[in-house]
């Protein structure tokens, strides 16, 4: 399944990503934070890792983006 995952959002802090994952989970969109445990122990590693990434299945990408946008969140760094 890991090959089928794509980044939907990028945050500066783990607690922000945890919140967004809970929003996605409430809509039955499975998601992952690949560096969750590393950043839980060393939160200041986030910039070195490219931020706190949230991954979803490729087929859920568009729906996940719409959901996060409708939650009135500012766009992630990868959004234009």
Secondary structure by P-SEA (a helix, b strand, c coil): cccccccccccccaaaaaaaaaaaaaacbbbbccaaaaaaaccccccccccccccccccaaaaaaaaaaaaccccccccc
